[in-house]
Structures are given as C-alpha cells and as structure tokens.
C-alpha cells in the first residue's frame, strides 16, 4: 500500500485561512470578512460564504426587530404575562405582572417566584400534552398588601420536536370586580327570591296566559293544591268566564306594547270554585328568554265589604245630619222669634215702669217723702239695667246664630271707629290710648268690631280710678300665629277667678261701682270661638290686665249654614 503524498502548500494555506474566518464568524462576529485567496475555486467559495453571512445578518436583524415588536406588544398589555421553564424558573414577566404583584423584573427573573395561590379555588389544572397545550385557569391569590384578588386566564405549553416541554406561558386577567359583581348579583337574587317567597301579596309570573311561577301567597290566595305543580296552568282558568275576554285582551295589548291599565279590580276564582274580589297590579318585564308579565294580586273582599258598610253608615249619618240640621234651623228660627217676642214683651212693661216712675218724680216728687223718692229712683235704675241686660242677651243670641261672613279686616280702622263711638265715656278723663301695629286679619267685620268694642269699653270702665288711664292696643306673633291684645292699667283681678270671666252673668267686681251685665266678655269669647280662635286673660290685683286673642290660624271661609 503506497503512502499518500502531502497536499501542496498552495492548497492548504487558502483552506486554513477560510476555516479560521468561518470559525470567527461562527463565534458571532458577523462583520469579520472572508479573506481573499488565490485560485478561482477558493475565490468563489469566499464569495459564497460572504453572501451566506450577509443573508444571516439580515435574518438576525429581522428576528431582532420582530422580537422588539413582540416585546412592545407584550409590555403594553394590561394582562399579566409571564413565561417559565419546566422547572418553574421565571424567564420573562411583563410590566403589568410586576405592578400587580409589587415586584421588580430583575428581582424575579431566574427565580422560581410564584404568587401565593389559594388552592381551594384553583380551577383548570389538567395534565399537559401537545394535544391540548392551552389550559384555562382561575384562582385567588394573596398579594403583598394583604388583599385577596381573583385571576382568570390560561397557560400555554410549548414543546420541542421530541415532545419535551420547553416553556410555559401564562396570560392572566384580574376578575375581582367581576367576581364581586357576580357575588352581589347572587346575593341580590337570593334576597329577591326571599322577598318574593315571603311577600304578603300573591305574585304570579305569566307568559301569555301560562303560569310560570306562583309564590306561596298566590297559592294560598287561589287555594292551590301544594301536592302538585301548577306551572303551565292557564291563568284564565282562575278568572270567571265573564271576565276572561277582558283579561285576555289586556294581556295581548300589554305584550304588544299598547297602553292598558296597570292597576284594576277584578273577580277571581279559587280552585274550589268560590269567587273573590281581587286588586291587581300588572307590569311587563323582560327576562333572559323573552317578555313576560308579573301580577301582584290581593284579596280585597273584606275591604270592599267594609267599604260598603262604611258607605251605608255614612249615608245614614248624612241623613241624620240633614235631619238634625233641619231641626236646628227650625229651632233657631223659633228661638229668634221667641227672642224678639220676649224682647218686645219685656221692653213694654219696662218702658211703662220707667215712664210712670218718671211721672211720679216729676208730678209728685216734691210731695213725696225722701225715702219714697229714693225708692222710685232705684226702680228707674234697675229698669235701665234690665233694658241693658235684655239687649246683651239678644246680642249673645244673635252672635250664636248669625253666619260668619269672612273678609279682610283692618283692626286699626276698627279700633279708631270704636274709640270715636266711646268718646262720651272718655270725656273729662285723662286717658292715654296707645295703638301699635295691627296687621290685617280675616273675619266677620261686624263681629270683630264687637270684640274690640267690648274689650275697650271694659278697659275704660276698670281704669276710672287711674289718673292717667293707659290703654294699649297692639299685636304680636306667637308660634307663627297672629295674636292681638288689649292691655290696661286698671284695677285688675286675681287669676284664681279667671275661669269666671267668660261665663254668663259672672262679674268679678260686683257692687264695687262698676256697672255691667256680666255678658260682655261672654260675647267676646263666643265670637272668637266661632272664628276658630282663642282668648286668654292675664292680670293680678291692682293690674295691669291684658286680654290676648287670636282669630285662628285657618283664615278660610267656613260654610254658611
């Protein structure tokens, strides 16, 4: 066997140089040039290698660009994206992942970092294979701030050609708000179901005329048999035949969006065939599987019976009121006739007594003993007092019968008119009359004038011993109500006697030089009472005395009988 001759130097040197250049390029220096060599074949080989390196550089640059684009997309996502090797070592996490778990990228890359998963809520863990590399997953995690959050997403496994697991990528989204909303919805549905089940009124859900649901109150209302389901029954079977067409037509219109009454009364049938009056409130609702009607039903049989009894009672009361009113009207007319008759019958004898006693004094006075003259004068004084008493009684009767005709009254004008009328009482006396602000009121002008006349006359009477006499007339406000008053510095009275002021024929200063009938304040009280107001007195022995009064908060016109 012969020995192979060594290659010529001109062959080994170019090959050695090309091999060195290829090794340098293979180590990553793609910018290293292929040195020129002699020989056509070697030159072609060098050019081919240069072209291959250029192509490789383009492919690497394109790959880097795509990686940058992919990284930009991944980093911009709000989802939590991570990748890990088969042993659990983290190889990549995006910025959203770091923010969510409160970590730095450099802190966990290359580690086996794993969030604190609450295992009892782990869903979706299944064996991995190339057949089903994507696994949906949902779980709760404990975050570093102590909060518990829900995550949902998927894990995708990547395998090499030999079906060995190379890497797992996880894409997760926080669904805590959704979970809370779902929980709140479940709780709301449960509360709503409890409310419906325990509602005191019957609730029926209908589709067309078909019963889809009836709560316990509805089953009790219609006396349904609890041993079987009544779902699917026609609601019309619980309506009397005479009203079924009306109910059917209203249901059709409601489902077609036409206007129909939402609330009405109807007659319904129980399962045993008995009828009852029913109050119904109907509304259309939208369910997941289409439109439906919900009916709220209440048995009003007892209410209608009670209402009918009340109507009959009120009719009877109204009839009795009309009868009593007619009787009262007749009695008032008879009383008025009697009052005028009594007035006439009493005034005649009084005029005779007064007239004849006057003649006695004029004609026979000088011849009569002094004691007889005194007796005759006493008779005349008492006839005058009796006449005043008759007038007061008639005035009190008139005040009690006369209809109140309200209009706006200016008390300041009324007071000045009364003072003008009482000038004779004021003549020769030092009297200070202080008139304050008197806002207008609503009432019967004639009656209000009588109130001020009696109170001012009363003040003038009981200030005769005062020099000067001071009478103050004004108004104030108490609890939003207009209150008027008449105050004087007269003799006053003890408040223990105040309850006698407004009673008939009651006088606190009997036989003390103060004339009167004992009816003036009774008339005032009656007028104010008929106006819906009140009067009170405040005083003490030696005065001063204040009468405060109101014509009532309600200033509307009362009906005239």
C-alpha positions as CSV (number, residue, x, y, z in Angstrom):
1,X,0.0,0.0,0.0
2,X,1.5,3.3,-1.1
3,X,1.9,6.5,1.1
4,X,-0.4,9.5,0.3
5,X,1.7,12.4,-0.9
6,X,1.1,15.7,1.2
7,X,-1.2,18.4,-0.2
8,X,0.7,21.2,-1.9
9,X,1.1,24.3,0.2
10,X,-0.9,26.4,-2.2
11,X,-3.9,24.3,-1.4
12,X,-3.6,24.0,2.4
13,X,-3.0,27.7,3.1
14,X,-6.2,29.1,1.5
15,X,-8.3,26.3,3.2
16,X,-6.7,27.2,6.5
17,X,-7.5,30.9,6.2
18,X,-11.1,30.2,5.1
19,X,-11.5,27.8,8.1
20,X,-10.2,30.5,10.5
21,X,-12.5,33.1,9.1
22,X,-15.5,30.8,9.3
23,X,-14.7,30.0,13.0
24,X,-14.5,33.7,13.8
25,X,-17.9,34.3,12.1
26,X,-19.4,31.2,13.9
27,X,-18.4,32.8,17.2
28,X,-20.8,35.7,16.5
29,X,-18.5,38.2,14.7
30,X,-20.7,38.5,11.6
31,X,-18.8,41.6,10.5
32,X,-15.5,39.6,10.1
33,X,-14.6,39.5,6.3
34,X,-13.6,36.4,4.4
35,X,-10.0,37.0,3.3
36,X,-9.2,36.8,-0.4
37,X,-7.3,33.8,-1.6
38,X,-5.7,32.7,-4.9
39,X,-7.4,30.3,-7.1
40,X,-10.7,30.6,-8.8
41,X,-12.4,27.9,-6.8
42,X,-11.4,29.4,-3.5
43,X,-12.5,32.9,-4.6
44,X,-15.9,31.5,-5.5
45,X,-16.1,29.8,-2.1
46,X,-15.2,33.0,-0.3
47,X,-17.9,35.0,-2.2
48,X,-20.5,32.3,-1.3
49,X,-19.5,32.5,2.3
50,X,-19.8,36.3,2.2
51,X,-23.3,36.0,0.7
52,X,-24.3,33.5,3.4
53,X,-23.0,35.8,6.2
54,X,-24.9,38.7,4.7
55,X,-28.1,36.7,4.5
56,X,-27.6,35.5,8.0
57,X,-27.1,39.1,9.3
58,X,-30.4,40.1,7.6
59,X,-32.2,37.2,9.1
60,X,-30.8,38.0,12.6
61,X,-31.7,41.7,12.2
62,X,-35.2,40.8,11.1
63,X,-35.6,38.4,14.1
64,X,-34.4,41.2,16.5
65,X,-36.9,43.6,15.0
66,X,-39.7,41.1,15.4
67,X,-38.6,40.4,19.0
68,X,-38.7,44.1,19.8
69,X,-42.2,44.4,18.3
70,X,-43.4,41.4,20.2
71,X,-41.9,42.7,23.4
72,X,-43.5,46.1,22.8
73,X,-46.9,44.4,22.4
74,X,-46.4,42.3,25.4
75,X,-45.3,45.2,27.6
76,X,-48.3,47.3,26.6
77,X,-50.8,44.7,27.6
78,X,-52.9,45.1,30.7
79,X,-52.9,41.3,31.2
80,X,-50.3,39.7,33.4
81,X,-47.9,37.8,31.1
82,X,-45.1,35.5,32.3
83,X,-43.0,32.6,31.0
84,X,-41.3,29.9,32.9
85,X,-39.1,26.9,32.2
86,X,-40.2,23.3,33.0
87,X,-38.6,23.5,36.5
88,X,-40.6,26.7,37.3
89,X,-37.8,29.2,36.7
90,X,-39.2,32.6,35.6
91,X,-37.7,33.6,32.2
92,X,-40.0,36.6,31.4
93,X,-42.6,38.8,33.0
94,X,-44.2,42.0,31.6
95,X,-44.6,45.3,33.3
96,X,-48.2,44.7,34.2
97,X,-47.2,41.5,36.1
98,X,-44.6,43.4,38.1
99,X,-47.0,46.2,39.0
100,X,-49.7,43.7,40.0
101,X,-47.6,41.6,42.4
102,X,-45.4,44.6,43.5
103,X,-42.1,43.2,42.3
104,X,-39.2,44.3,40.1
105,X,-38.4,42.4,36.9
106,X,-34.7,41.9,38.0
107,X,-36.0,40.6,41.3
108,X,-37.7,37.5,40.0
109,X,-36.2,36.7,36.6
110,X,-34.2,33.5,37.1
111,X,-36.1,32.6,40.2
112,X,-38.9,30.3,40.9
113,X,-41.2,33.1,42.0
114,X,-44.9,32.1,42.3
115,X,-47.8,34.1,43.6
116,X,-49.5,32.8,46.8
117,X,-52.3,30.8,45.3
118,X,-55.3,29.8,47.4
119,X,-55.5,26.2,46.3
120,X,-59.2,25.6,47.3
121,X,-60.2,27.9,44.5
122,X,-57.8,26.6,41.8
123,X,-59.7,25.6,38.6
124,X,-58.4,24.2,35.4
125,X,-55.3,22.3,36.4
126,X,-55.1,19.4,33.9
127,X,-52.2,17.2,32.6
128,X,-50.3,19.0,29.8
129,X,-49.7,17.5,26.3
130,X,-49.1,18.6,22.8
131,X,-52.7,17.6,22.0
132,X,-54.1,20.2,24.4
133,X,-51.3,22.7,25.2
134,X,-53.7,25.5,26.3
135,X,-55.2,25.2,29.8
136,X,-57.9,27.7,31.1
137,X,-57.2,28.5,34.7
138,X,-58.8,30.5,37.5
139,X,-57.7,31.1,41.1
140,X,-57.4,33.5,44.0
141,X,-54.1,35.0,45.2
142,X,-52.8,36.7,48.3
143,X,-51.0,40.0,47.3
144,X,-48.2,41.6,49.4
145,X,-50.6,44.2,50.7
146,X,-52.7,41.5,52.3
147,X,-55.6,41.7,49.8
148,X,-57.1,38.7,48.1
149,X,-57.7,39.0,44.3
150,X,-59.2,36.8,41.6
151,X,-57.3,35.9,38.4
152,X,-58.6,34.2,35.3
153,X,-56.7,33.3,32.1
154,X,-54.8,30.4,30.5
155,X,-51.4,28.7,30.4
156,X,-49.9,27.6,27.1
157,X,-47.2,24.9,26.9
158,X,-44.5,24.9,24.2
159,X,-42.8,21.6,23.2
160,X,-39.8,20.7,21.1
161,X,-40.0,18.2,18.2
162,X,-39.3,15.4,20.7
163,X,-42.5,16.4,22.6
164,X,-40.4,17.6,25.6
165,X,-41.8,20.6,27.5
166,X,-39.7,23.7,26.7
167,X,-41.6,26.6,28.2
168,X,-45.0,27.6,29.7
169,X,-46.5,31.0,29.1
170,X,-49.3,32.4,31.4
171,X,-51.7,35.2,30.5
172,X,-53.9,36.2,33.4
173,X,-56.5,39.0,34.0
174,X,-57.8,40.3,37.3
175,X,-61.5,39.5,37.6
176,X,-62.0,40.5,41.2
177,X,-64.6,43.2,40.3
178,X,-66.5,40.8,38.1
179,X,-66.4,38.2,40.9
180,X,-67.7,40.7,43.4
181,X,-70.4,41.8,41.0
182,X,-71.4,38.1,40.4
183,X,-71.5,37.5,44.2
184,X,-73.6,40.7,44.7
185,X,-75.9,39.5,42.0
186,X,-76.3,36.1,43.6
187,X,-77.0,37.7,46.9
188,X,-79.4,40.2,45.3
189,X,-81.2,37.3,43.6
190,X,-81.4,35.4,46.8
191,X,-82.8,38.4,48.7
192,X,-85.2,39.0,45.9
193,X,-86.3,35.3,46.0
194,X,-86.7,35.5,49.8
195,X,-88.8,38.7,49.3
196,X,-91.0,37.2,46.7
197,X,-91.4,33.9,48.6
198,X,-92.4,35.8,51.8
199,X,-94.4,38.6,50.3
200,X,-97.8,39.1,51.8
201,X,-99.4,39.6,48.4
202,X,-99.8,37.0,45.7
203,X,-97.2,37.2,42.9
204,X,-97.7,35.4,39.6
205,X,-95.3,35.4,36.6
206,X,-97.1,34.8,33.3
207,X,-96.1,34.3,29.7
208,X,-99.2,34.9,27.8
209,X,-101.8,33.3,30.0
210,X,-99.5,30.5,31.1
211,X,-98.4,30.5,34.8
212,X,-94.5,30.3,35.0
213,X,-94.3,30.9,38.8
214,X,-96.7,31.5,41.7
215,X,-95.4,32.4,45.2
216,X,-96.8,30.9,48.4
217,X,-99.1,33.8,49.0
218,X,-100.6,33.3,45.5
219,X,-101.0,29.6,46.0
220,X,-102.8,30.4,49.3
221,X,-104.9,33.1,47.6
222,X,-106.2,30.7,45.0
223,X,-106.2,27.7,47.4
224,X,-103.9,25.7,45.1
225,X,-103.0,22.1,45.9
226,X,-99.4,22.0,47.1
227,X,-99.1,18.3,46.2
228,X,-98.7,19.1,42.5
229,X,-97.1,21.8,40.4
230,X,-99.3,24.4,38.8
231,X,-96.7,25.7,36.4
232,X,-98.1,25.7,32.9
233,X,-101.7,26.1,34.1
234,X,-103.7,28.8,32.3
235,X,-104.2,31.9,34.5
236,X,-107.6,32.3,32.7
237,X,-108.8,29.2,34.5
238,X,-108.8,31.3,37.7
239,X,-110.9,34.0,36.1
240,X,-114.7,33.8,35.8
241,X,-115.8,33.2,32.2
242,X,-117.5,36.6,32.0
243,X,-114.1,38.4,32.5
244,X,-111.8,36.2,30.6
245,X,-112.1,38.0,27.3
246,X,-111.2,41.3,29.0
247,X,-108.1,39.8,30.7
248,X,-107.1,38.0,27.5
249,X,-107.3,41.3,25.5
250,X,-105.4,43.3,28.1
251,X,-102.6,40.7,28.1
252,X,-102.4,40.8,24.4
253,X,-102.2,44.6,24.3
254,X,-99.6,44.7,27.0
255,X,-97.3,42.2,25.3
256,X,-97.6,44.2,22.1
257,X,-96.7,47.4,23.9
258,X,-100.2,49.0,23.7
259,X,-101.4,51.1,26.6
260,X,-103.5,49.3,29.1
261,X,-104.4,49.9,32.8
262,X,-101.6,48.9,35.2
263,X,-104.0,48.6,38.2
264,X,-107.6,47.5,38.4
265,X,-110.1,45.4,40.3
266,X,-111.4,42.1,39.0
267,X,-113.2,39.0,40.2
268,X,-111.1,35.8,40.5
269,X,-111.8,32.1,41.1
270,X,-110.3,29.9,43.7
271,X,-109.5,26.3,42.9
272,X,-112.7,25.3,44.8
273,X,-114.8,27.5,42.5
274,X,-115.5,30.3,45.0
275,X,-115.2,33.8,43.8
276,X,-113.4,36.7,45.5
277,X,-112.7,40.4,44.7
278,X,-109.1,40.9,43.7
279,X,-107.0,44.0,43.4
280,X,-104.4,43.5,40.6
281,X,-101.2,45.5,39.7
282,X,-99.8,44.3,36.4
283,X,-96.4,45.1,34.8
284,X,-94.5,43.8,31.8
285,X,-90.9,42.6,32.4
286,X,-88.1,41.4,30.2
287,X,-86.5,38.0,31.0
288,X,-83.5,36.4,29.5
289,X,-85.7,34.2,27.4
290,X,-88.2,36.9,26.4
291,X,-91.0,39.1,27.6
292,X,-93.3,38.2,30.5
293,X,-96.0,39.7,32.7
294,X,-95.8,39.9,36.5
295,X,-99.1,40.3,38.5
296,X,-99.4,41.4,42.1
297,X,-102.7,40.2,43.5
298,X,-104.5,40.9,46.7
299,X,-107.8,39.7,48.1
300,X,-110.0,42.8,48.8
301,X,-113.3,41.1,49.5
302,X,-113.3,42.1,53.2
303,X,-112.1,45.7,52.2
304,X,-115.0,46.0,49.7
305,X,-117.5,44.7,52.2
306,X,-116.2,47.1,54.9
307,X,-116.3,50.0,52.3
308,X,-119.9,49.2,51.5
309,X,-120.7,49.1,55.2
310,X,-119.0,52.5,55.6
311,X,-120.9,53.9,52.7
312,X,-124.2,52.7,54.2
313,X,-123.1,54.1,57.6
314,X,-122.1,57.5,56.1
315,X,-125.3,57.6,54.2
316,X,-127.2,57.1,57.4
317,X,-125.1,59.6,59.3
318,X,-125.6,62.1,56.5
319,X,-129.3,61.6,56.6
320,X,-129.3,62.1,60.3
321,X,-127.2,65.2,60.0
322,X,-129.6,66.6,57.4
323,X,-132.5,65.8,59.7
324,X,-130.7,67.4,62.8
325,X,-129.7,70.4,60.7
326,X,-133.3,70.9,59.6
327,X,-134.4,70.6,63.2
328,X,-131.7,73.0,64.4
329,X,-132.6,75.5,61.6
330,X,-136.2,75.3,62.8
331,X,-135.2,75.7,66.4
332,X,-133.0,78.7,65.6
333,X,-135.9,80.3,63.8
334,X,-138.2,79.6,66.7
335,X,-135.5,80.9,69.1
336,X,-135.1,84.0,67.1
337,X,-138.9,84.6,67.1
338,X,-139.0,83.9,70.8
339,X,-136.1,86.3,71.5
340,X,-137.8,89.1,69.6
341,X,-141.1,88.2,71.3
342,X,-139.5,88.2,74.7
343,X,-137.7,91.4,73.9
344,X,-140.9,93.1,72.9
345,X,-142.9,91.7,75.8
346,X,-140.2,92.6,78.4
347,X,-139.4,96.0,76.9
348,X,-143.1,97.1,77.1
349,X,-143.5,96.7,80.9
350,X,-140.1,98.2,81.4
351,X,-141.0,101.2,79.4
352,X,-144.2,101.5,81.4
353,X,-142.4,101.2,84.7
354,X,-139.7,103.7,83.7
355,X,-142.3,106.1,82.2
356,X,-144.7,106.1,85.2
357,X,-141.9,106.3,87.7
358,X,-140.6,109.3,85.9
359,X,-144.1,110.9,86.0
360,X,-144.3,110.2,89.7
361,X,-141.0,112.0,90.3
362,X,-141.9,115.0,88.1
363,X,-145.5,115.4,89.3
364,X,-145.5,114.3,92.8
365,X,-141.8,114.3,93.8
366,X,-141.9,117.4,95.9
367,X,-144.8,116.0,97.9
368,X,-143.2,112.6,98.5
369,X,-141.1,111.7,101.4
370,X,-137.3,111.5,100.7
371,X,-137.3,107.7,101.2
372,X,-140.1,107.2,98.6
373,X,-138.2,109.3,96.1
374,X,-135.1,107.2,96.7
375,X,-137.1,104.0,96.1
376,X,-138.6,105.4,92.9
377,X,-135.1,106.3,91.6
378,X,-133.8,102.8,92.5
379,X,-136.7,101.4,90.4
380,X,-135.7,103.5,87.5
381,X,-132.0,102.5,87.8
382,X,-133.0,98.8,87.8
383,X,-135.3,99.2,84.8
384,X,-132.3,100.8,82.9
385,X,-130.1,97.9,83.9
386,X,-132.8,95.4,82.9
387,X,-133.1,97.0,79.5
388,X,-129.3,96.7,79.1
389,X,-129.4,93.1,80.2
390,X,-132.1,92.3,77.6
391,X,-130.0,94.0,74.9
392,X,-127.0,91.9,75.9
393,X,-128.9,88.7,75.9
394,X,-130.3,89.5,72.4
395,X,-126.8,90.3,71.2
396,X,-125.4,87.0,72.6
397,X,-128.2,85.1,70.9
398,X,-127.6,86.9,67.6
399,X,-123.8,86.1,67.8
400,X,-124.6,82.4,68.3
401,X,-127.0,82.3,65.3
402,X,-125.5,84.7,62.8
403,X,-123.5,83.2,59.9
404,X,-119.8,84.3,59.8
405,X,-119.1,86.2,56.6
406,X,-115.3,86.5,56.4
407,X,-113.5,89.3,54.6
408,X,-110.2,91.1,55.2
409,X,-110.5,93.4,58.2
410,X,-108.2,96.3,59.2
411,X,-108.2,96.2,63.0
412,X,-106.5,99.7,63.2
413,X,-109.6,101.2,61.4
414,X,-112.0,99.3,63.6
415,X,-110.2,100.4,66.8
416,X,-110.3,104.1,65.8
417,X,-114.0,103.8,64.9
418,X,-114.7,102.2,68.3
419,X,-112.8,105.0,70.1
420,X,-114.8,107.6,68.3
421,X,-118.0,105.9,69.5
422,X,-116.8,105.8,73.1
423,X,-115.8,109.5,73.3
424,X,-118.6,110.2,75.7
425,X,-117.1,107.6,78.1
426,X,-113.7,109.2,77.7
427,X,-114.8,112.8,78.1
428,X,-113.4,114.6,81.1
429,X,-110.8,111.9,81.8
430,X,-107.0,111.8,81.3
431,X,-106.6,108.7,79.1
432,X,-103.6,107.6,77.1
433,X,-104.6,105.3,74.3
434,X,-101.5,103.7,72.6
435,X,-102.2,102.0,69.3
436,X,-99.5,99.8,68.0
437,X,-99.1,97.9,64.7
438,X,-102.3,96.0,63.9
439,X,-101.8,93.7,60.9
440,X,-105.0,92.8,58.9
441,X,-106.9,89.7,59.6
442,X,-109.8,87.7,58.1
443,X,-113.1,87.5,59.9
444,X,-116.6,88.9,60.1
445,X,-116.2,92.7,60.2
446,X,-119.3,93.3,62.4
447,X,-118.3,90.6,64.9
448,X,-114.6,91.7,65.1
449,X,-115.8,95.3,65.8
450,X,-118.0,93.9,68.6
451,X,-114.9,92.2,70.1
452,X,-112.8,95.4,70.2
453,X,-115.8,97.5,71.4
454,X,-116.5,95.2,74.4
455,X,-112.8,94.9,75.3
456,X,-112.0,98.7,75.0
457,X,-115.3,99.6,76.9
458,X,-114.2,97.1,79.6
459,X,-110.8,98.7,79.8
460,X,-112.3,102.2,80.1
461,X,-114.7,101.0,82.8
462,X,-112.0,99.5,85.1
463,X,-109.5,102.4,84.7
464,X,-111.8,105.1,86.0
465,X,-109.7,105.2,89.3
466,X,-106.5,105.7,87.4
467,X,-105.0,109.0,86.5
468,X,-103.9,108.8,83.9
469,X,-105.6,105.7,82.5
470,X,-103.4,103.9,80.0
471,X,-104.9,101.6,77.4
472,X,-102.6,99.8,74.9
473,X,-103.9,98.1,71.8
474,X,-101.5,96.1,69.6
475,X,-100.4,92.7,68.1
476,X,-97.6,90.2,68.3
477,X,-96.7,86.8,66.9
478,X,-96.7,83.5,68.9
479,X,-95.6,80.3,67.2
480,X,-96.3,81.7,63.8
481,X,-99.8,82.8,64.8
482,X,-101.0,86.5,64.8
483,X,-102.1,87.4,68.3
484,X,-103.9,90.7,69.2
485,X,-104.2,92.2,72.6
486,X,-105.8,95.0,74.7
487,X,-103.9,96.0,77.9
488,X,-104.9,98.5,80.6
489,X,-103.6,99.7,83.9
490,X,-107.0,99.2,85.7
491,X,-107.8,97.6,89.0
492,X,-107.1,94.0,87.7
493,X,-108.2,90.8,89.3
494,X,-106.8,87.6,90.9
495,X,-106.1,84.9,88.4
496,X,-107.9,82.4,90.6
497,X,-111.1,84.0,89.3
498,X,-110.1,83.9,85.6
499,X,-112.3,81.0,84.8
500,X,-115.4,83.1,85.6
501,X,-114.6,85.8,83.1
502,X,-116.4,84.3,80.1
503,X,-119.3,82.8,81.9
504,X,-122.8,84.2,81.6
505,X,-123.8,86.8,84.2
506,X,-120.5,86.4,86.1
507,X,-119.0,89.6,87.4
508,X,-115.7,89.8,89.4
509,X,-116.4,93.3,90.8
510,X,-120.0,93.1,92.0
511,X,-121.2,96.1,93.9
512,X,-117.9,98.0,93.5
513,X,-119.2,100.8,91.4
514,X,-118.6,99.1,88.0
515,X,-121.9,98.7,86.1
516,X,-122.4,96.0,83.6
517,X,-124.5,92.9,82.7
518,X,-121.8,90.2,83.0
519,X,-122.3,89.3,79.3
520,X,-119.7,91.5,77.5
521,X,-116.7,89.1,77.8
522,X,-119.0,86.1,77.2
523,X,-120.0,87.7,73.9
524,X,-116.3,88.3,73.0
525,X,-115.4,84.7,73.9
526,X,-118.3,83.4,71.7
527,X,-117.3,85.4,68.7
528,X,-113.7,84.4,68.9
529,X,-114.6,80.8,69.4
530,X,-116.8,80.8,66.3
531,X,-113.8,82.2,64.3
532,X,-111.7,79.2,65.4
533,X,-109.5,81.3,67.7
534,X,-108.8,81.6,71.4
535,X,-108.7,84.3,74.2
536,X,-106.8,84.4,77.4
537,X,-106.5,86.9,80.2
538,X,-103.5,87.8,82.4
539,X,-103.8,90.0,85.4
540,X,-103.3,90.5,89.2
541,X,-104.8,92.6,91.9
542,X,-104.1,96.2,91.1
543,X,-103.5,95.4,87.4
544,X,-102.4,95.7,84.8
545,X,-104.7,93.4,82.8
546,X,-104.1,92.0,79.3
547,X,-106.6,90.3,77.1
548,X,-104.8,88.4,74.3
549,X,-106.7,86.8,71.5
550,X,-106.4,85.2,68.0
551,X,-108.9,84.7,65.2
552,X,-107.3,81.3,64.4
553,X,-104.6,80.1,62.0
554,X,-107.1,78.9,59.5
555,X,-108.5,82.0,57.8
556,X,-110.6,80.2,55.2
557,X,-114.3,80.9,54.8
558,X,-116.4,78.5,56.8
559,X,-119.6,77.2,55.3
560,X,-122.6,79.4,55.9
561,X,-125.5,77.4,57.4
